[in-house]
Each structure stands twice: as C-alpha cells, then as structure tokens.
Amino acid sequence: MTLKNQFYGKINSMKKLINVILLSLGTVGFFSFSVAQSSSELTFEIIAAGTGEQAKAGQRATLHYIGKLEDGSVFDSSRDRGEPFSFTLGAGQVIQGWEQGVLGMQIGEIRTLNIPPELGYGARGAGGSVPPNARLIFEVELLSLDNPPKLEHASVLEFKDAQQKGQLIIDIRRPEEWAETGILEGAQTITAFTESGALHPDFQRKFFPLIEDENTPVYLYCRTGNRTGTLGNALVNQVGLRNVTHLKTGIVGWKKDGFITVPYKTD
C-alpha cells in the first residue's frame, strides 16, 4: 500500500481528501482539443466563459465537477458533496484527461469534457460505478487558481522559535534513537518508518488525531532531515496538508548548534 492510500481518509476533518484518491486513480480526465481527430482524442465545449489568467502547470486548481457516463448517469459529483476538489496541474495527482482538460481554463469558466477510455479509467474501469472502456462526460467549473503549498525547510533557529511558541512538533524517529539522543522538549514521539523503511503501522493512528484540518501547522524532525523530507513531501503533495515544516538538519544539527534535548521516557 502506498503512502497516499495509507494517509487518506484517516481523520474526519479531512474527509474530502478521500475524493482526491478517487480522482488520482482515474475518476476524471480530459484533453484540450476543440475538435477530435479520432475516437481516442478528447474534446471539450466551453459552456460559460471565464475571466483572468489561464490555468497552467504548477498551479493549484480548485473546481467543481459532475461526472457522467454516456447514458447520462452520474457516477461522481463534487457539487452533490458540497466540497470542491483541488489538485496541482502537472503533478500527476489526477489522470491525464483532467491534467490536459483543465489547462487553459479561466476562473469562472465551465467546460464539458468528453473523455475517451484511453484518457480515463481505460480497460480496468472503476469498481461498480464506471465499467471498463467507458467514455466519460465531465462538467467542470474552475473556481480559483493559486500556488500549491510546499514543504518548508526550517533552520535550527527557526525550529527553536516554533518550539518556544508551543507549535506541534513531532519526532518521527524510532524509540532506540529517542533513547540515544533524547528528544526536543514538548515534542510528540510518533515513529513514521520502520527500520526497513516502510511506513510504520501505528503512524496514521497516532498522527491524524493531532491534525485539526489541512492548515494545522506541523513541525517534523528526524536524525538528519532525510526521513522528514520524504514524509513531509508526502503529507503536502499527496495528503494535502498545507502547513508542514521540517528541521532540515535534523536533531544532529540541533545538537551541533548547542541546543539541548530532554531524556526520552517510555510510558
């Protein structure tokens, strides 16, 4: 199981992220051809014009959509849930159909996208809602564009400031490492990875209850910053957390700069 599948849907306040998984697996798609040259190419129709800048790769697009089969039956709709969907263009978070179909849209624009199987679910289909080799029809409305969040890299002094302010700080190392070096005072201790590098089976159970919503500030540290770099990027790019920072030199850098730790105490 991937980090993405293990993270999503593990906290009630982040229920909307479940929809991201579905979209990432191929619930939506399209290509910006106004006239199809063959049945495997995408077509779209502009239902309502938008204004302002055009969506481009690297931007975070937020939109509403309704997905239908060719017979008109609805298999997915953000409007019914009352929660728009967001993704970063060009980041591989959705199927190529949507990547290509949303490019060039303006805020307020509504398009009807006609997606062939090759740019959607293909021969695998999608559970019981989308049959194999199905052509999909999507109505998409672009609501906003912004720059996507990214993992922040904090210096020791910046991390010390976060500690003094009582921010949520999580030491993601293993217990033997905590015992060896001590931990930052006030830090939560939640092992993220096993010694073999796999996601620890208890991580999501312990981590997600600490997260109120996608904007919760989270500060991570490990030994040298490598593991928190991996985890932090997954939390930002795959789970959708928007305020994640890690100590780029880890606890090694913390101690090298003369800052103290406290002994790790087992429960």
C-alpha positions in Angstrom: 0.0 0.0 0.0 1.4 3.5 -0.9 1.8 6.4 1.5 -1.0 8.1 -0.3 -3.5 5.3 0.3 -2.4 4.9 3.9 -2.8 8.6 4.7 -6.1 9.5 3.1 -9.3 9.3 4.9 -7.8 8.7 8.4 -9.2 11.8 10.1 -12.8 13.0 10.0 -11.9 16.6 9.4 -10.1 15.5 6.2 -12.9 13.5 4.7 -12.7 15.5 1.4 -9.2 14.0 0.8 -10.9 10.7 0.1 -12.2 12.2 -3.1 -8.6 13.1 -4.1 -7.7 9.4 -4.1 -10.6 8.6 -6.4 -9.6 11.3 -8.7 -6.0 10.3 -8.6 -6.9 6.8 -9.5 -8.8 8.0 -12.6 -12.2 9.3 -11.7 -11.8 12.3 -14.0 -10.0 13.4 -17.1 -9.6 15.2 -20.4 -7.6 16.9 -23.2 -7.9 20.4 -24.7 -8.8 19.6 -28.3 -11.7 21.5 -29.6 -12.2 19.1 -32.4 -11.4 15.4 -32.1 -9.3 13.8 -34.8 -10.1 10.2 -33.7 -12.2 8.4 -31.0 -9.2 8.3 -28.7 -8.8 12.1 -28.5 -10.5 14.4 -26.1 -13.0 17.1 -27.0 -14.4 19.9 -24.9 -17.1 22.6 -25.1 -17.0 25.9 -23.3 -20.4 26.3 -21.7 -19.6 29.6 -19.9 -16.6 31.9 -20.4 -14.3 32.8 -17.6 -12.1 35.8 -16.9 -8.5 36.5 -15.8 -5.4 34.3 -16.1 -5.4 30.9 -17.7 -4.6 27.7 -15.7 -1.1 26.5 -16.2 1.2 23.7 -15.0 2.3 24.1 -11.4 -0.8 26.0 -10.2 -3.3 24.6 -7.8 -6.7 24.5 -9.4 -9.9 24.3 -7.3 -13.1 23.4 -9.1 -16.5 21.7 -9.1 -17.3 18.8 -11.3 -20.1 16.4 -12.3 -19.0 13.1 -13.9 -21.4 11.2 -16.1 -21.4 8.1 -18.3 -22.6 8.3 -21.9 -26.1 7.3 -20.8 -26.3 10.4 -18.6 -26.0 8.6 -15.3 -23.9 10.4 -12.7 -21.1 8.4 -11.1 -19.4 11.2 -9.2 -20.1 14.8 -8.3 -18.3 17.4 -6.1 -21.4 19.5 -6.2 -23.5 16.8 -4.5 -20.9 16.7 -1.7 -20.8 20.4 -1.5 -17.0 20.3 -1.5 -14.9 21.5 -4.4 -11.9 19.5 -5.5 -8.3 20.8 -5.7 -5.2 19.4 -7.4 -1.9 20.7 -8.7 -1.6 20.8 -12.5 1.2 18.8 -13.9 1.9 17.0 -10.6 0.5 13.7 -11.6 -2.3 13.8 -9.0 -5.1 13.1 -11.5 -5.3 11.2 -14.7 -4.0 12.8 -17.9 -7.5 13.6 -19.1 -8.1 16.1 -16.4 -4.5 17.4 -16.5 -4.9 18.3 -20.1 -8.6 19.4 -20.0 -8.2 21.9 -17.2 -5.1 23.6 -18.7 -6.0 26.9 -20.2 -9.3 27.4 -18.3 -10.1 30.8 -16.7 -11.7 31.4 -13.4 -15.4 31.0 -13.7 -15.2 29.1 -16.9 -17.3 26.0 -17.3 -16.4 23.2 -19.7 -17.9 20.0 -20.7 -15.2 17.5 -21.2 -15.7 14.3 -23.3 -13.1 11.8 -22.3 -12.2 8.6 -24.1 -11.3 5.4 -22.2 -7.6 5.9 -23.1 -7.5 9.1 -21.0 -9.8 7.9 -18.2 -10.3 4.5 -16.5 -9.3 2.5 -19.5 -9.9 -1.2 -19.6 -9.9 -1.5 -15.8 -13.0 0.6 -15.2 -13.6 1.8 -11.6 -15.3 -0.5 -9.3 -19.1 -0.8 -9.8 -19.6 2.8 -10.9 -17.6 3.0 -14.1 -17.5 0.0 -16.5 -14.4 -0.9 -18.4 -13.6 1.1 -21.6 -16.2 3.7 -20.7 -16.3 7.2 -22.2 -16.8 9.8 -19.5 -18.5 13.2 -19.7 -17.5 15.8 -17.2 -18.8 19.3 -16.5 -16.1 21.2 -14.7 -16.1 24.8 -13.3 -12.9 26.4 -12.4 -13.3 28.3 -9.1 -9.8 29.5 -8.3 -6.1 29.2 -9.0 -3.3 29.6 -6.6 0.2 28.4 -5.9 0.3 25.0 -4.3 1.8 24.5 -0.8 5.2 23.1 -0.4 7.3 21.5 2.4 9.1 24.2 4.3 12.8 23.7 5.4 13.5 25.3 8.8 16.9 26.2 10.2 17.7 25.3 13.8 16.9 28.8 15.0 13.5 28.8 13.2 12.7 25.4 14.7 13.7 26.7 18.1 11.3 29.6 17.7 8.5 27.1 16.8 9.3 25.1 20.0 9.1 28.3 22.1 5.7 29.1 20.6 4.3 25.7 21.5 3.8 24.6 18.0 3.0 20.9 17.2 6.4 19.3 16.9 6.8 15.6 16.0 9.9 13.4 16.3 9.4 10.7 13.7 12.4 8.5 14.7 12.3 5.1 16.4 12.4 4.6 20.2 16.1 3.5 20.2 17.0 6.8 18.6 15.0 8.8 21.1 16.8 6.9 23.9 20.2 7.6 22.4 19.9 11.3 21.8 17.0 12.5 23.8 14.2 14.5 22.2 13.1 18.1 21.9 11.2 19.2 24.9 7.5 19.2 24.2 7.8 17.1 21.1 5.3 14.3 20.3 7.1 11.0 19.5 5.5 9.1 16.6 7.6 6.7 14.6 6.9 7.2 10.9 9.1 4.5 9.4 10.2 1.0 10.3 13.9 0.1 10.2 13.3 -1.3 6.7 11.9 2.0 5.5 8.2 1.0 5.4 5.5 3.2 6.8 5.1 2.3 10.5 1.7 0.6 11.1 0.9 2.9 14.0 1.8 6.1 12.4 -1.5 7.2 10.9 -3.5 6.1 14.1 -1.3 8.4 16.2 -0.7 11.2 13.7 -4.0 12.2 12.3 -5.9 12.8 15.6 -3.4 15.7 16.1 -4.4 17.3 12.8 -7.4 19.6 13.1 -7.6 20.5 9.4 -5.3 20.9 6.4 -4.0 24.2 7.7 -2.7 22.9 11.0 1.0 23.8 11.5 3.1 20.7 11.7 6.8 20.6 12.5 8.7 17.4 11.9 12.2 16.3 12.7 14.3 13.2 12.5 18.1 12.5 12.6 19.4 14.4 9.7 16.3 15.6 7.8 16.1 12.8 5.2 13.1 11.0 6.6 11.1 14.1 7.4 11.8 15.3 3.8 10.2 12.2 2.5 7.3 12.2 4.9 6.7 16.0 4.7 6.5 16.0 0.9 4.0 13.1 1.0 1.9 15.0 3.6 1.9 18.1 1.4 1.7 16.7 -2.1 -0.4 13.6 -1.5 -2.4 14.1 1.6 -3.0 17.9 1.1 -1.7 19.4 4.3 -0.7 23.0 3.7 1.5 24.0 6.6 4.2 21.4 7.1 7.8 22.3 8.1 10.8 20.1 8.8 14.1 20.6 10.5 16.4 20.4 7.5 19.5 19.3 9.6 17.6 17.1 12.0 18.4 16.6 15.6 22.1 16.2 14.6 22.1 19.9 13.5 20.1 20.8 16.6 22.7 19.4 19.0 25.6 20.6 16.9 24.3 24.2 17.3 24.3 23.7 21.1 20.6 23.3 21.8 19.6 20.8 24.5 17.3 17.8 24.4 15.5 16.1 27.2 15.6 12.3 28.1 13.0 10.2 26.3 10.8 8.5 28.9 8.7 5.4 28.0 5.1 5.2 29.0 
